[in-house]
Amino acid sequence: MSYDDDYAPNVSPFVQSYRCYPSSFIEKPHLEKGDKIIMPPSALDRLAFLHIEYPMLFELSNLSVSRVTHCGVLEFVADEGLIYLPYWMMENLLLQEGDIVQVKNASLSKGTFVKLQPHTKDFLDISNPKAVLETSLRNFSCLTTGDTIMVAYNNKRFFIDVVETKPSSAVSIIETDCEVDFAPPLDYKEPERPSRPTPTKKRKTEAEEEPTEKVPKFSAFTGSGRRLDGKTSKVIEETAEKPESSETEKPSTSASTPSKEKETPSSTTSTRRLPGKLVFGSNAELASSSKPKVTETVKSEAVPAKAEEPKFQAFTGKKYTLK
């Protein structure tokens, strides 16, 4: 050990190369649930001599492929020249059994932010993934950006990528409050949104262009006639027409007026008198006639005889016409 001008010890870092093997070789499967390694006793002596700060953190490097990760140490019981690693850590470093790995002591700042990304969406199906993750990370000493850690839960192994760490690419998570964010799983696919139907335009113009015939208008007395005896009526009712002479022509004071008045009742009565109907005349000549004549009504059309006549027959009596 050498001293500088201020009598401070100049401590060299711990750097050593070992052959690595998975933790299953020493029957310690619990190592797979964290990031701690097992080193030989000689490493402990060297670290104690160098006054390495606690907790002890190390940088593992595979120099052949330039892969780097960080870890802690659990025990110093390995054989000399060997170290035992969790298998998932060997996969991150692309190491095979018996490969050489370089171990170097490291000092990491405490993490303030970590972003994780599960490989499968099954991890999100856990009832409380946050609690599971907090419990699992208690077995970890540090996290490195780009690593893939393994979380075991309910006899299943979930692999999670470390996407981002702050304030540096490798942080310590021992006794620290760290904010954790999750990225969508690697196999997550956004559900396809159902295609929205094209909004139908309000057919105001079509409604306006519809002919007015579709809207029924009220017209009085346009139904068909019905008889009380149930027989179909063959008489066509006349539409009310304005009299050509009495309403359109104004009464004149000339001498020819009486002759017109005499001719008018005869013409109107002849046109308005139909068989089977009562006609009430309104002219003065009809009112001044001597006695009303009784005429029998004649049916306009012969009704075919039926096999059985109804018991009740309405309007079968005689009809009278006032003249």
Secondary structure, 3 states (H helix, E strand, C coil): CEECCCCCEECCCCEEEEEEEEHHHHCCHHHHHCCEEECCHHHHHHHHHCCCCCCCEEEEEECCCCEEEEEEEEECCCCCCEEEECHHHHHHCCCCCCCEEEEEEECCCECCEEEEEECCHHHHHCCCHHHHHHHHHCCCCEEECCCEEEEEECCEEEEEEEEEEECCCEEECCCCCCEEEECCCCCCCCCCCCCCCCCCCCCHHHHHHCCHHHCCCCCCCCCCCCCCCCCCCCCCCCCCCCCCCCCCCCCCCCCCHHHHHHHHHHHHHHHHCCCCCCCECCCHHHHCCCCCCCCCCCCCCCCCCCCCCCCCCCCCCCCCCEC
